[in-house]
Amino acid sequence: MKKLSLTIAAFLIALSITACQSPALQEAPEMEIVEAVSVEITAPADEPEEIPDTGPDLTGLSMNPLTGHYIDEELAVRRPIAIVINNIGQALPQSGIAEADIIYEVLAEGGITRLVAIYKELSSEKIGPVRSMRHYFLDFAFNHDAIFVHHGGSPQGYAAINSLRVNNLDGMHIARAFFRDPERAAIPRMIEHSSYARASGLFEEIELRGLRTELQEDFTLPFLFFDDDDVIEGNEYHEVIVNFAPGSQVGLFEYVPDARIYLRSQNGNPQIDEYTGQQLVVENVIIQYVSMRVIDGEGRRDVNLVGEGRGTLHTRGVAIPIRWSKASHEAPTIWTFENGEPMRISRGKTWICIIAE
């Protein structure tokens, strides 16, 4: 506060009275001299400063590079976990799959697809059913510097694990991280669809084996993200139908405009997570076109994910042409729009379908 001081003094003034004045005025009474006094005047208080709205408090948070949402900063720099999920009809419903940030879907043998689910945050204690891997599944893990989890694998798959020195957890050899669902295991010919992983066991095994748990410092983010109020231009598509091969499983993604999400169905039925009881939901669907061929008498394939090619991004009800490139198995896939700008997607979960050219 500022104070202003005002001094007031009263003085006695002697007057000379002329002879013609009234006698009553000639003898003026003595007047007391008033001492100076200080009077404090308080200035008006300053107006309070307006505090600008800086948005939500992000202290201790960092962006999840897989979804664009903010999570605990320690989780944001942690390596994801990539888990091979069985996707044949007999294996449904799957469990723990709704927690995945990104899901890759690709043909294995015949017309059956298999999933590789990428998790940044993982807490489910029943994830699966976990299934055997193929060598090209490793490219999906390398895209995100992820630890690879599977139950068994093809000869080509094990050869690739050894040659590429992949950090992997195999249900064939690790009891603490995997278990059999007793109800499924008791049904004839269901034993191969009964293996599940538990999050706590996976993290325990990772610690015991001393695997690297943080992302590489020079790791490249897979893609960028649109702002919520961005206007996205593209051809309108509210149903994305995915045929992986003639006579194969058919995936369907139905767009819900009010929620800006796609509901996932397979072979005409909603695809449900047993753990949550809810239909699977994603914000983005990516179609990646690649070359592939059958390489042995068992119908196993080679899927060429190294090189470059075209694709389509479906987000917010529109379809946008995109391009992809991958320099090596260990390098991440780089996504761009056709003009060469880095691809952006909506914040949220993403499903990537690998389709033969």
C-alpha positions in Angstrom: 0.0 0.0 0.0 1.2 3.6 -0.7 0.6 6.2 2.0 0.2 9.9 1.3 1.1 12.3 4.3 -0.6 15.6 4.5 0.5 18.2 7.2 -2.0 20.7 8.4 -0.8 23.8 10.4 -2.9 26.5 12.0 -1.2 29.8 12.6 -2.2 32.9 14.7 -2.1 36.1 12.6 -1.8 39.4 14.6 -4.0 42.1 13.1 -3.3 45.7 13.4 -6.6 47.4 14.2 -7.2 51.0 13.2 -8.6 53.5 15.7 -11.8 53.7 13.8 -12.7 50.1 14.4 -15.1 49.0 17.1 -13.6 48.6 20.6 -14.8 45.0 20.6 -12.4 44.3 17.8 -9.5 46.3 19.1 -8.8 43.7 21.8 -8.7 40.4 20.1 -8.5 37.4 22.4 -5.4 35.2 22.4 -5.7 32.2 20.1 -4.0 28.8 20.8 -1.5 27.6 18.3 -2.5 24.3 16.9 0.4 21.8 16.4 0.9 20.1 13.0 -0.8 16.8 12.6 -0.3 14.0 10.1 -3.2 12.5 8.2 -2.8 9.1 6.4 -4.6 8.7 3.2 -4.8 5.1 1.8 -4.6 4.7 -2.0 -7.1 2.3 -3.6 -6.0 -1.3 -3.7 -4.5 -2.6 -7.0 -6.8 -4.8 -9.1 -5.9 -8.5 -8.7 -3.9 -9.9 -11.6 -5.8 -12.4 -13.8 -4.2 -15.8 -13.9 -4.2 -17.2 -17.5 -5.8 -20.6 -18.1 -2.9 -22.9 -19.0 -5.0 -26.0 -19.4 -4.7 -29.3 -17.4 -1.8 -29.8 -15.0 0.7 -32.1 -16.9 3.2 -32.3 -14.1 4.8 -35.8 -14.1 3.1 -36.8 -17.4 4.4 -37.3 -20.9 2.8 -38.2 -24.2 2.3 -41.9 -25.0 3.9 -42.2 -28.5 1.4 -44.9 -29.5 -1.8 -43.0 -28.7 -1.0 -39.3 -28.3 -2.6 -39.4 -24.8 -0.7 -38.3 -21.7 0.4 -41.0 -19.2 2.9 -41.2 -16.4 6.3 -40.0 -17.7 8.0 -43.2 -16.5 5.5 -45.3 -18.6 6.0 -43.1 -21.6 9.7 -44.0 -21.9 9.2 -47.6 -21.1 9.5 -50.2 -23.9 6.2 -51.5 -25.1 5.3 -55.2 -25.0 4.2 -56.9 -28.3 2.1 -60.1 -27.8 1.0 -62.5 -30.5 -2.7 -63.1 -30.1 -4.7 -66.1 -31.6 -7.5 -64.8 -33.9 -9.1 -68.0 -35.2 -12.8 -68.4 -34.5 -12.4 -71.1 -31.9 -10.1 -68.8 -29.9 -12.7 -66.1 -29.5 -13.4 -64.2 -27.3 -9.9 -63.0 -26.6 -8.9 -61.5 -23.3 -6.9 -58.4 -22.4 -6.8 -57.2 -26.0 -8.8 -54.0 -25.4 -5.9 -52.7 -23.4 -3.6 -52.7 -26.5 -2.6 -49.3 -28.0 -1.9 -50.7 -31.5 -3.0 -54.0 -33.1 -1.4 -55.4 -36.2 -3.5 -58.0 -38.1 -1.9 -60.2 -40.8 -2.4 -63.6 -42.4 -0.6 -66.6 -41.0 -1.5 -69.8 -42.9 -4.5 -70.2 -45.1 -7.1 -67.6 -44.6 -6.6 -67.2 -40.9 -5.2 -63.9 -39.5 -3.1 -63.5 -36.4 -2.8 -60.4 -34.2 0.3 -58.7 -32.7 -1.0 -56.4 -29.9 1.3 -53.6 -28.8 1.0 -52.5 -25.2 2.5 -49.4 -23.5 0.4 -49.8 -20.3 -0.3 -53.4 -19.4 -2.1 -54.6 -16.3 -4.4 -57.5 -17.5 -3.7 -60.8 -15.7 -5.3 -62.8 -18.6 -4.0 -61.8 -22.0 -4.6 -64.1 -25.0 -4.9 -66.7 -26.1 -1.2 -66.3 -26.9 -0.1 -68.1 -30.1 3.0 -69.0 -32.1 4.9 -66.4 -34.0 6.0 -66.0 -37.7 9.2 -64.4 -38.6 7.6 -61.3 -40.1 5.8 -60.6 -36.8 9.1 -59.4 -35.5 9.0 -56.4 -37.8 6.0 -55.1 -35.8 7.9 -55.3 -32.5 10.8 -53.5 -34.1 8.5 -50.7 -35.2 8.0 -49.8 -31.5 11.2 -51.1 -29.9 9.0 -53.6 -28.1 9.8 -56.8 -26.1 8.3 -59.7 -28.1 6.0 -62.2 -26.4 4.7 -65.5 -28.1 4.0 -69.2 -27.4 6.1 -71.2 -29.9 6.9 -70.3 -33.5 7.7 -71.5 -37.0 11.2 -72.6 -38.0 11.7 -69.4 -39.9 10.5 -67.5 -36.8 13.0 -69.0 -34.4 15.8 -68.5 -37.0 14.9 -64.8 -37.2 14.8 -64.5 -33.4 18.4 -65.9 -33.2 19.8 -63.9 -36.1 18.2 -60.6 -35.1 18.9 -61.1 -31.4 15.3 -60.3 -30.4 14.4 -59.7 -26.8 11.6 -62.3 -26.5 9.5 -64.2 -23.9 8.4 -67.7 -25.1 5.5 -69.5 -23.4 7.1 -72.8 -24.4 9.8 -72.2 -21.8 8.5 -69.7 -19.2 6.0 -71.0 -16.7 5.8 -68.0 -14.4 4.5 -65.6 -17.1 2.0 -68.0 -18.8 -0.8 -70.3 -17.8 -3.5 -72.6 -19.3 -7.2 -71.8 -19.1 -8.4 -75.0 -17.5 -11.9 -74.9 -19.1 -10.5 -74.4 -22.6 -7.7 -76.9 -22.1 -10.3 -79.6 -21.2 -12.1 -79.2 -24.5 -10.8 -81.5 -27.3 -8.5 -79.8 -29.8 -8.6 -76.6 -27.8 -5.3 -76.9 -26.0 -3.6 -74.7 -28.6 -6.1 -72.0 -27.9 -5.7 -72.1 -24.1 -2.4 -70.4 -23.4 -2.5 -67.0 -21.7 0.0 -64.5 -20.3 -0.3 -62.5 -17.1 1.1 -58.9 -16.9 2.7 -59.4 -13.5 4.6 -62.5 -14.7 5.8 -60.9 -17.8 7.3 -57.9 -15.9 8.8 -60.3 -13.3 10.5 -62.3 -16.1 11.8 -59.1 -17.8 13.4 -58.0 -14.6 14.9 -61.5 -13.8 16.5 -61.6 -17.3 17.8 -58.1 -17.1 16.2 -57.0 -20.4 16.4 -53.3 -21.3 13.2 -51.6 -20.2 13.5 -48.1 -21.6 13.1 -46.9 -25.2 16.3 -46.3 -27.1 17.2 -42.6 -26.9 17.2 -42.2 -30.7 13.9 -44.1 -31.2 11.7 -42.6 -33.9 8.1 -41.9 -33.1 5.8 -44.0 -35.3 3.5 -41.1 -36.3 2.2 -37.6 -35.2 -1.3 -36.7 -34.1 -4.1 -34.4 -35.3 -5.4 -31.8 -32.8 -9.0 -32.5 -31.8 -10.3 -29.4 -33.7 -8.4 -30.1 -36.9 -10.4 -30.3 -40.1 -9.4 -33.6 -41.9 -10.0 -33.8 -45.6 -10.6 -37.1 -47.3 -13.2 -39.4 -48.9 -16.0 -40.2 -46.6 -16.1 -43.9 -45.4 -18.2 -45.0 -42.5 -17.6 -48.8 -43.1 -14.2 -50.2 -43.6 -14.4 -53.8 -44.9 -11.1 -55.7 -44.9 -10.7 -58.9 -46.9 -7.2 -60.3 -46.2 -7.4 -62.9 -49.0 -10.1 -64.8 -51.0 -12.0 -66.9 -48.5 -10.2 -65.4 -45.5 -11.5 -63.8 -42.4 -13.3 -60.5 -42.9 -12.7 -57.6 -40.6 -15.3 -54.8 -40.4 -14.8 -51.3 -38.8 -18.0 -49.3 -38.4 -17.6 -45.6 -37.7 -19.6 -43.9 -35.0 -19.5 -40.1 -35.8 -20.6 -38.8 -32.4 -17.8 -40.7 -30.6 -15.2 -40.5 -33.4 -14.5 -44.2 -33.0 -14.6 -47.4 -35.1 -16.3 -50.6 -33.7 -14.6 -53.8 -34.7 -16.4 -56.9 -35.9 -15.1 -60.1 -37.4 -17.0 -62.5 -39.8 -20.2 -60.6 -39.1 -20.0 -60.6 -35.2 -18.8 -57.9 -32.8 -15.3 -58.7 -31.6 -15.5 -58.8 -27.8 -12.8 -58.6 -25.1 -13.7 -61.3 -22.5 -11.9 -59.3 -19.9 -14.1 -56.2 -20.3 -17.2 -57.7 -22.0 -17.1 -54.8 -24.5 -16.7 -54.6 -28.2 -13.2 -53.6 -29.4 -12.9 -49.9 -30.3 -10.2 -47.9 -32.1 -9.9 -44.3 -33.3 -7.8 -45.2 -36.5 -7.6 -47.9 -39.0 -4.6 -48.2 -41.3 -4.5 -50.5 -44.4 -0.9 -51.3 -45.4 -0.4 -53.0 -48.8 2.6 -55.3 -49.1 3.9 -58.2 -51.2 3.6 -61.7 -49.8 4.0 -65.3 -51.0 3.7 -68.9 -49.7 7.1 -70.4 -48.9 6.5 -74.0 -47.8 4.2 -76.9 -47.9 2.5 -75.9 -44.6 1.2 -72.7 -46.3 3.5 -70.4 -44.3 4.1 -67.0 -45.9 6.8 -64.5 -46.4 5.4 -61.0 -45.9 7.7 -58.3 -47.2 7.5 -55.4 -44.7 10.9 -54.0 -45.7 10.9 -51.5 -48.6 8.1 -49.1 -49.4 4.5 -49.1 -50.5 1.1 -47.5 -50.3 -1.7 -47.6 -47.8 -4.9 -45.9 -46.6 -5.6 -44.1 -43.3 -9.1 -44.2 -42.0 -9.8 -41.7 -39.2 -12.8 -39.6 -38.2 -14.9 -41.2 -41.0 -12.6 -40.3 -43.9 -10.0 -42.2 -46.0 -6.7 -40.6 -46.8 -4.0 -42.1 -49.1 -0.7 -42.7 -47.4 2.8 -44.1 -48.0 5.0 -46.3 -45.9 8.7 -47.2 -45.9 11.0 -49.4 -43.8 14.7 -49.5 -44.2 15.4 -52.8 -42.5 13.7 -55.3 -40.1 15.1 -53.5 -37.1 14.2 -50.0 -38.4 10.7 -48.5 -37.6 8.2 -48.1 -40.4 7.9 -44.5 -41.5 4.4 -43.3 -42.4 3.8 -40.2 -44.6 0.9 -38.6 -46.5 1.3 -38.7 -50.3 2.9 -35.3 -50.4 5.7 -36.6 -48.1 4.6 -34.9 -44.9 4.7 -37.0 -41.8 1.4 -38.9 -41.3 -0.9 -37.7 -38.5 -3.6 -39.8 -36.9 -6.3 -39.1 -34.3 -5.4 -39.5 -30.7 -6.3 -43.0 -29.5 -6.0 -46.6 -30.5 -5.0 -47.8 -34.0 -5.6 -51.1 -35.9 -3.2 -51.8 -38.8 -4.3 -54.4 -41.4 -1.6 -55.9 -43.6 -3.1 -56.7 -47.0 -1.5 -58.4 -50.1 -1.1 -56.2 -53.1 
